[in-house]
Amino acid sequence: MREIRVTSSVAIPASELNWRFSRSSGPGGQSVNTADSRAELSWDLASSAALSPAQRERALERLSKRLVDGVLTIAASEFRSQLRNREAAETRLAALVRDAIAPPPKKRRPTKPSRRAVERRLDSKRRRSELKRLRRAD
């Protein structure tokens, strides 16, 4: 097993990941009943050493609806092979964590249009209105 690279500075070590495999519904025909192709990946976010305290707090807050006792679980069963389902689960986990630990966006600095821009807009509306007024048959 290998670690999951989330960002260039954050990687989740394989020792913190728990895998479970089960029979999958969906594609696969008769092999669905014989192969444990569904992959379930669990990661204990609350006690992970992979994230800094600030990142952990942010992730716990943003992923609170998906966590059960601080554990994040991802299930993948869209492929017929267990290997591809494992890769899909790893990719999904990395994307989820990447979005959760991203710093909040900068606040928008309120601005207002310049006087010239307002005049241009109103002038264009006036011209358009005049054009439509002239088209009308009175």
Accessible surface in RSA format (square Angstrom, percent):
REM  Atomic radii and reference values for relative SASA: ProtOr
REM  Chains: A
REM  Algorithm: Lee & Richards
REM  Probe-radius: 1.40
REM  Slices: 20
REM RES _ NUM      All-atoms   Total-Side   Main-Chain    Non-polar    All polar
REM                ABS   REL    ABS   REL    ABS   REL    ABS   REL    ABS   REL
RES MET A   1   145.34  75.3  60.50  40.0  84.84 202.0  69.49  59.1  75.84 100.5
RES ARG A   2   157.18  66.0 148.49  75.7   8.69  20.7  68.89  94.2  88.28  53.5
RES GLU A   3    82.42  47.3  69.09  52.3  13.34  31.8  23.14  44.8  59.28  48.4
RES ILE A   4    10.43   5.9   7.34   5.5   3.10   7.5  10.43   7.5   0.00   0.0
RES ARG A   5   127.85  53.7 112.25  57.2  15.61  37.2  58.49  79.9  69.36  42.0
RES VAL A   6     4.04   2.7   0.00   0.0   4.04   9.7   0.00   0.0   4.04  11.0
RES THR A   7    42.77  30.4  33.19  33.6   9.58  22.8  41.47  55.7   1.29   2.0
RES SER A   8   111.97  94.6  79.36 105.9  32.61  75.1  54.07 115.1  57.90  81.1
RES SER A   9    98.44  83.2  61.45  82.0  37.00  85.2  49.97 106.4  48.47  67.9
RES VAL A  10     5.80   3.8   5.10   4.6   0.70   1.7   5.80   5.0   0.00   0.0
RES ALA A  11    21.13  19.4   9.30  14.4  11.82  26.9   9.30  13.1  11.82  31.3
RES ILE A  12     0.00   0.0   0.00   0.0   0.00   0.0   0.00   0.0   0.00   0.0
RES PRO A  13    47.64  34.7  46.96  42.8   0.67   2.5  47.64  39.3   0.00   0.0
RES ALA A  14    27.32  25.1  16.54  25.5  10.78  24.5  16.78  23.6  10.54  27.9
RES SER A  15   107.12  90.5  64.12  85.6  43.00  99.1  59.74 127.2  47.38  66.4
RES GLU A  16    42.46  24.4  30.28  22.9  12.18  29.0  30.02  58.1  12.44  10.2
RES LEU A  17    13.94   7.8   1.10   0.8  12.84  32.3   1.10   0.8  12.84  34.6
RES ASN A  18   100.05  69.0  95.76  92.5   4.29  10.3  23.31  56.1  76.75  74.2
RES TRP A  19    36.35  14.6   8.76   4.2  27.59  64.8   8.94   4.8  27.41  44.5
RES ARG A  20   159.09  66.8 155.21  79.1   3.87   9.2  66.90  91.4  92.19  55.9
RES PHE A  21    68.54  34.3  41.75  25.9  26.79  69.7  42.22  25.6  26.31  75.3
RES SER A  22    40.08  33.9  36.42  48.6   3.67   8.5  36.16  77.0   3.92   5.5
RES ARG A  23   149.32  62.7 130.63  66.6  18.69  44.5  38.04  52.0 111.28  67.4
RES SER A  24     6.06   5.1   3.15   4.2   2.91   6.7   3.44   7.3   2.62   3.7
RES SER A  25    92.72  78.4  79.00 105.4  13.72  31.6  52.25 111.3  40.47  56.7
RES GLY A  26    54.45  67.1   0.00   N/A  54.45  67.1  31.11  85.4  23.33  52.3
RES PRO A  27    78.76  57.4  60.58  55.2  18.18  66.1  73.31  60.5   5.46  33.9
RES GLY A  28    10.15  12.5   0.00   N/A  10.15  12.5   1.98   5.4   8.17  18.3
RES GLY A  29    61.79  76.2   0.00   N/A  61.79  76.2  45.46 124.7  16.34  36.6
RES GLN A  30   164.82  92.2 155.09 113.3   9.73  23.2  58.58 124.7 106.24  80.6
RES SER A  31    50.00  42.3  42.68  57.0   7.32  16.9  39.10  83.3  10.90  15.3
RES VAL A  32    28.38  18.7  24.89  22.5   3.49   8.4  28.22  24.5   0.15   0.4
RES ASN A  33   105.23  72.6  96.32  93.1   8.91  21.5  25.00  60.2  80.22  77.5
RES THR A  34   103.84  73.9  77.75  78.8  26.09  62.2  69.65  93.6  34.19  51.7
RES ALA A  35    45.08  41.4  38.88  60.0   6.19  14.1  45.01  63.4   0.06   0.2
RES ASP A  36    66.17  46.4  57.85  57.6   8.32  19.7  10.40  24.5  55.77  55.6
RES SER A  37     8.17   6.9   7.79  10.4   0.38   0.9   2.02   4.3   6.16   8.6
RES ARG A  38    69.61  29.2  69.36  35.4   0.25   0.6  11.21  15.3  58.40  35.4
RES ALA A  39     0.00   0.0   0.00   0.0   0.00   0.0   0.00   0.0   0.00   0.0
RES GLU A  40    25.63  14.7  25.27  19.1   0.36   0.9   4.47   8.7  21.16  17.3
RES LEU A  41     0.58   0.3   0.16   0.1   0.42   1.1   0.16   0.1   0.42   1.1
RES SER A  42    22.99  19.4  22.99  30.7   0.00   0.0   7.76  16.5  15.22  21.3
RES TRP A  43     0.70   0.3   0.22   0.1   0.48   1.1   0.58   0.3   0.13   0.2
RES ASP A  44    56.28  39.4  53.57  53.3   2.72   6.4  22.18  52.2  34.11  34.0
RES LEU A  45     0.45   0.3   0.45   0.3   0.00   0.0   0.45   0.3   0.00   0.0
RES ALA A  46    47.77  43.9  30.81  47.5  16.97  38.6  30.97  43.6  16.80  44.5
RES SER A  47    84.80  71.7  52.51  70.1  32.30  74.4  49.21 104.8  35.60  49.9
RES SER A  48     2.79   2.4   0.00   0.0   2.79   6.4   2.07   4.4   0.72   1.0
RES ALA A  49    91.01  83.7  60.46  93.3  30.54  69.5  66.27  93.3  24.73  65.5
RES ALA A  50    23.93  22.0   0.00   0.0  23.93  54.4   8.74  12.3  15.19  40.2
RES LEU A  51     6.20   3.5   0.00   0.0   6.20  15.6   1.43   1.0   4.77  12.8
RES SER A  52    51.24  43.3  41.11  54.9  10.13  23.3  42.53  90.6   8.71  12.2
RES PRO A  53    98.05  71.5  96.74  88.2   1.31   4.8  97.75  80.7   0.30   1.9
RES ALA A  54    65.69  60.4  52.27  80.7  13.42  30.5  60.80  85.6   4.88  12.9
RES GLN A  55    41.41  23.2  41.41  30.3   0.00   0.0   7.90  16.8  33.51  25.4
RES ARG A  56    49.86  20.9  49.86  25.4   0.00   0.0   6.89   9.4  42.98  26.0
RES GLU A  57   116.00  66.6 113.16  85.6   2.84   6.8  46.62  90.2  69.38  56.6
RES ARG A  58    64.90  27.2  60.44  30.8   4.46  10.6  16.31  22.3  48.59  29.4
RES ALA A  59     0.16   0.1   0.16   0.3   0.00   0.0   0.16   0.2   0.00   0.0
RES LEU A  60    45.30  25.2  41.74  29.9   3.56   8.9  41.74  29.3   3.56   9.6
RES GLU A  61   136.07  78.1 117.72  89.1  18.35  43.7  45.14  87.3  90.94  74.2
RES ARG A  62   101.29  42.5  67.35  34.3  33.94  80.8  40.52  55.4  60.77  36.8
RES LEU A  63    11.43   6.4  10.26   7.3   1.17   2.9  11.43   8.0   0.00   0.0
RES SER A  64    66.15  55.9  50.06  66.8  16.09  37.1  32.84  69.9  33.31  46.7
RES LYS A  65   199.37  97.3 161.81  99.3  37.56  89.4 118.60 106.7  80.77  86.0
RES ARG A  66   116.66  49.0  98.05  50.0  18.61  44.3  42.94  58.7  73.72  44.7
RES LEU A  67    29.78  16.6  11.44   8.2  18.34  46.1  11.44   8.0  18.34  49.4
RES VAL A  68   110.12  72.5 104.53  94.6   5.60  13.5 108.04  93.9   2.08   5.6
RES ASP A  69   140.14  98.2 101.63 101.2  38.50  91.0  41.60  97.9  98.53  98.3
RES GLY A  70    12.96  16.0   0.00   N/A  12.96  16.0   6.19  17.0   6.76  15.2
RES VAL A  71    44.47  29.3  43.71  39.6   0.76   1.8  43.71  38.0   0.76   2.1
RES LEU A  72     0.24   0.1   0.01   0.0   0.24   0.6   0.01   0.0   0.24   0.6
RES THR A  73    56.31  40.1  44.54  45.2  11.77  28.1  30.54  41.0  25.77  39.0
RES ILE A  74     2.72   1.5   2.02   1.5   0.70   1.7   2.72   2.0   0.00   0.0
RES ALA A  75    40.62  37.4  24.23  37.4  16.39  37.3  24.33  34.3  16.29  43.2
RES ALA A  76     0.92   0.8   0.00   0.0   0.92   2.1   0.92   1.3   0.00   0.0
RES SER A  77    36.01  30.4  31.29  41.8   4.72  10.9   0.79   1.7  35.22  49.3
RES GLU A  78    83.42  47.9  63.20  47.8  20.22  48.1  52.00 100.6  31.41  25.6
RES PHE A  79    64.20  32.1  60.31  37.4   3.90  10.1  62.57  37.9   1.63   4.7
RES ARG A  80   157.34  66.1 137.28  70.0  20.06  47.8  46.86  64.0 110.48  67.0
RES SER A  81    48.67  41.1  41.25  55.1   7.42  17.1  46.11  98.2   2.57   3.6
RES GLN A  82    61.07  34.1  56.25  41.1   4.82  11.5  16.86  35.9  44.21  33.5
RES LEU A  83   117.20  65.3 113.68  81.3   3.51   8.8 114.68  80.5   2.51   6.8
RES ARG A  84   129.02  54.2 127.35  64.9   1.66   4.0  35.36  48.3  93.65  56.8
RES ASN A  85     0.00   0.0   0.00   0.0   0.00   0.0   0.00   0.0   0.00   0.0
RES ARG A  86    56.44  23.7  56.44  28.8   0.00   0.0   5.92   8.1  50.53  30.6
RES GLU A  87    80.70  46.3  79.26  60.0   1.44   3.4  27.39  53.0  53.31  43.5
RES ALA A  88    17.40  16.0   7.72  11.9   9.68  22.0  16.11  22.7   1.29   3.4
RES ALA A  89     0.00   0.0   0.00   0.0   0.00   0.0   0.00   0.0   0.00   0.0
RES GLU A  90    20.85  12.0  20.44  15.5   0.41   1.0   6.86  13.3  13.99  11.4
RES THR A  91    93.62  66.6  86.93  88.1   6.69  16.0  69.63  93.5  23.99  36.3
RES ARG A  92    91.73  38.5  89.42  45.6   2.30   5.5  54.23  74.1  37.50  22.7
RES LEU A  93     0.50   0.3   0.50   0.4   0.00   0.0   0.50   0.4   0.00   0.0
RES ALA A  94     6.53   6.0   6.53  10.1   0.00   0.0   6.53   9.2   0.00   0.0
RES ALA A  95    39.62  36.4  39.33  60.7   0.29   0.7  39.62  55.8   0.00   0.0
RES LEU A  96    38.10  21.2  34.76  24.9   3.34   8.4  37.20  26.1   0.90   2.4
RES VAL A  97     0.01   0.0   0.01   0.0   0.00   0.0   0.01   0.0   0.00   0.0
RES ARG A  98   103.31  43.4 101.63  51.8   1.68   4.0  44.37  60.6  58.94  35.7
RES ASP A  99   102.02  71.5  92.29  91.9   9.73  23.0  28.49  67.0  73.53  73.3
RES ALA A 100     3.23   3.0   0.52   0.8   2.71   6.2   3.18   4.5   0.05   0.1
RES ILE A 101     9.44   5.4   5.99   4.5   3.46   8.3   5.99   4.3   3.46   9.4
RES ALA A 102    41.07  37.8  36.67  56.6   4.40  10.0  41.07  57.8   0.00   0.0
RES PRO A 103   100.02  72.9  88.54  80.7  11.47  41.7  88.54  73.1  11.47  71.3
RES PRO A 104    84.64  61.7  71.15  64.9  13.49  49.0  71.25  58.8  13.39  83.2
RES PRO A 105   122.92  89.6  98.60  89.9  24.32  88.4 110.09  90.9  12.83  79.8
RES LYS A 106   197.16  96.2 168.93 103.7  28.23  67.2 118.22 106.4  78.94  84.1
RES LYS A 107   196.42  95.8 171.19 105.0  25.23  60.1 119.51 107.6  76.91  81.9
RES ARG A 108   175.37  73.6 147.43  75.2  27.94  66.5  84.93 116.1  90.44  54.8
RES ARG A 109   196.52  82.5 184.04  93.8  12.48  29.7  71.38  97.6 125.14  75.8
RES PRO A 110   109.61  79.9  91.73  83.6  17.88  65.0  92.04  76.0  17.57 109.2
RES THR A 111    98.74  70.2  69.45  70.4  29.29  69.8  57.43  77.1  41.32  62.5
RES LYS A 112   182.57  89.1 158.33  97.1  24.25  57.7 103.55  93.2  79.02  84.2
RES PRO A 113    91.17  66.4  72.05  65.7  19.11  69.5  83.70  69.1   7.47  46.4
RES SER A 114    68.86  58.2  52.74  70.4  16.12  37.1  53.90 114.8  14.97  21.0
RES ARG A 115   196.22  82.4 182.93  93.2  13.29  31.6  64.21  87.8 132.01  80.0
RES ARG A 116   140.65  59.1 137.41  70.0   3.24   7.7  57.67  78.8  82.98  50.3
RES ALA A 117    30.69  28.2  25.27  39.0   5.42  12.3  25.99  36.6   4.71  12.5
RES VAL A 118    49.78  32.8  48.46  43.9   1.32   3.2  49.78  43.3   0.00   0.0
RES GLU A 119    84.95  48.8  80.29  60.7   4.66  11.1  36.78  71.1  48.17  39.3
RES ARG A 120   128.37  53.9 124.37  63.4   3.99   9.5  52.71  72.0  75.65  45.9
RES ARG A 121   130.78  54.9 123.51  63.0   7.27  17.3  67.78  92.6  63.00  38.2
RES LEU A 122    69.91  38.9  67.86  48.5   2.05   5.2  67.86  47.7   2.05   5.5
RES ASP A 123    56.54  39.6  56.54  56.3   0.00   0.0  12.82  30.2  43.73  43.6
RES SER A 124    55.64  47.0  52.45  70.0   3.19   7.3  25.80  54.9  29.84  41.8
RES LYS A 125   117.03  57.1 109.80  67.4   7.23  17.2  69.02  62.1  48.01  51.1
RES ARG A 126   149.61  62.8 143.20  73.0   6.41  15.3  73.16 100.0  76.45  46.3
RES ARG A 127   150.75  63.3 144.46  73.6   6.29  15.0  74.00 101.1  76.76  46.5
RES ARG A 128   125.95  52.9 122.61  62.5   3.34   7.9  52.19  71.3  73.76  44.7
RES SER A 129    68.57  57.9  59.44  79.3   9.14  21.0  30.34  64.6  38.23  53.6
RES GLU A 130    75.96  43.6  74.14  56.1   1.82   4.3  38.94  75.3  37.02  30.2
RES LEU A 131    80.24  44.7  78.24  56.0   2.00   5.0  79.85  56.1   0.39   1.0
RES LYS A 132   109.84  53.6 106.95  65.6   2.89   6.9  51.44  46.3  58.40  62.2
RES ARG A 133   119.02  50.0 112.37  57.3   6.65  15.8  42.99  58.7  76.04  46.1
RES LEU A 134   120.46  67.1  92.33  66.1  28.13  70.7  95.24  66.9  25.22  67.9
RES ARG A 135   154.81  65.0 120.11  61.2  34.70  82.6  66.47  90.8  88.34  53.5
RES ARG A 136   155.70  65.4 136.39  69.5  19.31  46.0  61.90  84.6  93.80  56.8
RES ALA A 137   107.22  98.6  67.53 104.2  39.69  90.3  75.84 106.8  31.38  83.1
RES ASP A 138   180.83 126.7 103.36 102.9  77.47 183.2  66.62 156.8 114.21 113.9
END  Absolute sums over single chains surface
CHAIN  1 A    10194.6       8540.9       1653.7       5490.9       4703.7
END  Absolute sums over all chains
TOTAL         10194.6       8540.9       1653.7       5490.9       4703.7
